[in-house]
Amino acid sequence: MGVVGSSASPWGLDSSFSDNFDLKVTVTATRKTGGTRAVKVQSGDAGAYNRSYRFSALPKDTKSLTVTFSGRNEIPASFKVDAVGEASPCECEKLTARIGTPSREYGVFPPPKVDSFPSGLELEFFVRGDLKCSRGERGSCRGLLELSLTRADRADGLSLREDSTTVECVKPCGTSSATSQRVVVLGGPRFGSKALGKTVRTISLEIDRVCAERRSTTVVEFAFDPGGTLDLERSDLDGNGIPDGREKK
């Protein structure tokens, strides 16, 4: 019996093989998640007393193949083929985002810092991304947070500092961990000390979460009291649509 051709699959085994005997051939796939599955085998005439065999598509989580063959007067024999070459990669399974605060269980962060003056505003805080990677056999997975301000705020002169527009999360397969990045929002006179908390009561930040080609958006909101101080009770820094002061601790 011989393996015919080559394959680009991680098996180094073509899905067809031939022998010069009238054999009974079975193929069994052992799965990474446990258990086995019989793989359908079709035979055909390869000429010159040879028979050809072709097996169907394999389960995606196949770990190894066992090919067993036996004839009328033959002792059953088998060979096993393990996955070699390129192993299956992992991917982003879950990605969440929030504004880091020292009062949360997500870790110790400095509180958002507000500097307002007649000519403008500087709002500084940390964005935290929590990334969970699926199981895999090589490399790492990646998640991306893309930050933007609302169109109305941008039109009024609010902007993100250039290095504050993306947060990239890269983690090893099968792990869960966090990445944080300092973000700075800059505003002109319309967001200065004379306006903040009076004509400007809130500032919203949109965080697009890109995880395994899936895109979703979290909107966080900074609320200010009449004195221009950040009001953590009225703010929604985890983006769940509920003011943080109303959530159960």
C-alpha positions in Angstrom: 0.0 0.0 0.0 1.3 3.4 -0.7 0.2 7.0 -0.2 -0.3 8.7 -3.5 0.7 12.4 -4.1 1.2 15.1 -1.7 -1.2 17.4 0.2 -1.3 21.1 1.3 -3.2 20.0 4.4 -1.5 19.7 7.7 -1.4 15.9 7.3 1.2 15.6 4.6 -1.2 13.0 3.3 -3.2 13.1 0.2 -6.9 12.1 0.5 -6.3 9.2 -1.8 -4.0 6.1 -1.7 -3.8 2.8 -3.6 -2.8 -0.8 -3.0 -2.3 -3.9 -5.2 -4.4 -6.2 -3.1 -8.2 -6.6 -2.6 -8.2 -5.1 0.9 -10.8 -3.8 3.2 -9.8 -0.3 4.2 -11.2 1.8 7.1 -10.2 5.3 8.2 -10.8 6.6 11.7 -10.3 10.2 12.8 -9.3 10.9 16.4 -10.6 14.3 17.4 -8.9 16.9 19.6 -12.0 17.3 21.7 -12.0 13.6 22.4 -13.6 10.6 20.8 -13.3 9.2 17.3 -15.2 9.3 14.0 -15.3 6.9 11.1 -14.4 8.5 7.8 -16.2 7.3 4.7 -13.9 5.6 2.2 -14.7 5.0 -1.5 -12.7 2.6 -3.7 -12.2 2.5 -7.4 -10.2 0.6 -10.0 -6.7 2.1 -10.4 -5.7 -0.5 -13.2 -3.1 -3.2 -13.2 -4.7 -5.1 -10.3 -4.6 -2.0 -8.2 -7.4 -0.5 -6.2 -7.6 3.2 -5.3 -9.2 4.6 -2.2 -10.4 8.1 -1.4 -11.7 9.3 1.9 -14.2 12.2 2.6 -13.7 15.5 4.3 -12.3 15.3 7.8 -13.7 16.9 10.9 -12.1 20.3 11.5 -10.8 19.2 14.9 -9.1 16.0 13.7 -5.9 15.3 15.6 -4.8 12.1 13.9 -5.9 9.5 11.3 -5.7 5.7 11.7 -5.9 3.8 8.4 -6.6 0.0 8.8 -6.4 -2.5 6.0 -7.0 -6.2 5.9 -7.4 -9.0 3.2 -8.7 -12.5 3.2 -5.5 -14.1 4.2 -3.8 -11.1 5.7 -3.4 -10.2 9.3 -5.1 -6.8 9.8 -2.5 -4.0 9.9 -2.8 -0.2 10.3 -0.8 3.0 10.2 -1.4 6.2 12.0 -0.9 9.7 10.6 -0.5 12.6 13.1 -1.1 16.2 12.2 2.2 17.8 11.2 3.2 21.1 9.6 0.9 24.1 10.1 -1.2 23.7 13.2 -4.6 25.3 13.6 -4.5 29.0 14.7 -6.6 30.5 17.4 -8.8 33.6 17.1 -10.4 36.3 19.2 -13.3 34.7 21.1 -14.4 37.7 23.2 -13.3 41.4 23.5 -14.7 43.9 26.0 -13.9 47.5 26.6 -14.4 50.0 29.4 -12.8 53.1 31.0 -10.5 52.1 33.9 -11.3 53.5 37.3 -9.6 52.7 40.7 -12.9 51.6 42.2 -13.4 48.6 39.8 -12.3 45.0 40.1 -10.6 45.2 36.7 -7.4 46.5 38.2 -6.0 49.7 39.7 -6.2 52.7 37.3 -5.8 56.4 38.0 -9.2 58.1 37.8 -10.0 60.1 34.7 -8.4 63.5 34.9 -10.1 66.7 33.8 -8.1 69.9 33.1 -10.4 72.7 32.0 -9.4 76.3 31.4 -11.1 79.2 29.5 -9.3 78.3 26.3 -10.0 74.6 26.3 -10.2 71.1 27.8 -7.9 68.1 28.3 -9.6 64.9 29.5 -7.2 62.0 30.2 -8.2 58.4 31.1 -7.3 54.8 30.4 -9.2 52.5 28.1 -9.0 48.8 29.1 -9.6 46.0 26.7 -10.1 42.4 28.0 -9.4 39.8 25.3 -10.1 36.1 25.4 -8.4 33.9 22.8 -9.8 30.6 21.7 -7.8 27.4 22.0 -5.3 26.8 19.2 -2.0 25.2 18.5 0.1 28.2 17.3 0.6 31.9 17.5 -1.7 34.3 19.2 -5.0 36.1 18.6 -5.7 39.8 18.1 -8.4 42.2 19.0 -8.7 45.9 18.1 -10.4 48.8 19.8 -11.0 51.8 17.5 -11.9 55.0 19.4 -13.9 57.9 18.0 -15.9 60.9 19.2 -19.4 61.6 18.2 -19.9 63.6 15.0 -21.4 66.5 16.9 -18.5 66.7 19.3 -16.0 66.6 16.5 -17.9 69.4 14.7 -17.6 71.5 17.9 -13.8 71.1 17.9 -13.4 68.0 20.2 -10.6 65.6 19.1 -8.6 62.6 20.2 -4.8 63.0 20.4 -3.3 61.2 17.5 -1.8 58.3 19.5 -5.2 57.7 21.2 -7.3 56.4 18.3 -6.6 52.6 18.6 -5.8 50.0 21.2 -4.4 46.7 20.0 -4.7 43.6 22.1 -2.5 40.6 21.2 -2.5 37.5 23.5 -1.4 33.8 23.3 -3.8 31.1 22.4 -6.1 29.8 25.1 -5.5 32.8 27.5 -7.5 35.7 28.8 -5.9 39.0 29.8 -6.1 42.7 29.6 -4.4 45.6 27.7 -4.7 49.2 28.7 -3.8 52.5 27.0 -3.8 56.1 28.0 -6.2 58.2 26.0 -6.4 62.0 25.8 -9.4 64.0 24.5 -8.7 67.7 23.6 -11.2 70.5 23.2 -11.3 74.1 22.4 -13.1 77.0 24.1 -16.5 75.5 23.5 -15.4 72.8 26.0 -13.5 75.1 28.3 -14.1 75.9 32.0 -16.9 78.4 31.2 -18.9 75.7 29.3 -18.0 72.4 31.0 -20.8 71.2 33.2 -23.1 74.0 32.0 -23.6 74.0 28.2 -21.5 70.8 27.9 -22.9 68.3 30.4 -21.6 65.1 28.8 -18.9 63.8 26.4 -19.4 60.5 24.6 -16.7 58.1 23.3 -17.5 55.4 20.8 -15.3 52.2 21.0 -15.6 49.9 18.1 -14.5 46.4 19.1 -13.1 44.2 16.3 -12.9 40.6 17.3 -12.4 37.8 14.7 -13.9 40.0 12.0 -16.9 40.7 14.2 -17.5 44.4 14.9 -19.6 45.8 17.7 -19.7 49.2 19.4 -19.5 50.3 23.1 -20.5 53.9 23.9 -19.1 55.3 27.2 -20.2 58.6 28.6 -18.5 61.2 30.8 -20.9 63.3 32.8 -19.9 66.6 34.4 -21.4 68.5 37.3 -22.1 72.3 37.1 -18.6 73.0 38.5 -17.0 71.2 35.6 -15.9 68.2 37.7 -16.4 64.7 36.4 -19.4 63.1 38.0 -18.6 59.4 38.4 -22.1 58.6 39.6 -23.8 59.9 36.5 -21.1 58.7 34.1 -21.4 55.4 32.2 -17.8 54.3 32.0 -18.4 50.6 31.2 -20.7 51.4 28.3 -23.7 49.3 29.4 -26.2 52.1 29.2 -26.7 52.5 33.0 -25.2 55.4 35.0 -22.4 53.8 37.2 -24.0 55.2 40.4 -27.2 53.1 39.8 -25.4 49.8 39.3 -25.2 47.3 42.2 -21.7 47.2 43.6 
